[in-house]
Amino acid sequence: MSTTLWDLAEGDSAVLRGFAEDLAPSWLLRLEELGFQPGEHVVCVTKPRFGAPRTFRVNNTFFSVDDQIARRMFAQRG
């Protein structure tokens, strides 16, 4: 089932499948540089309340990502 990173619950893991077409090229490049590559496993580490940025783990590194970006990152749970 395809979803966005923002939809993952705390502790959920998924495989990154791609990015929304409306994601700015500069954001796409930066995310890929950080390790958010299609095929990579991503884990939602924290899911704070009130829409605060969530923490994701990729390649044993932790990143805080806000909703405007995480909603443009598509993944498949598993």
Secondary structure, DSSP 8 states (H G I E B T S, - for coil): -EEEGGG--TT-EEEEEEE-TTS-HHHHHHHHHHT--TT-EEEEEE--STT--EEEEETTEEEEE-HHHHTTEEEEE-
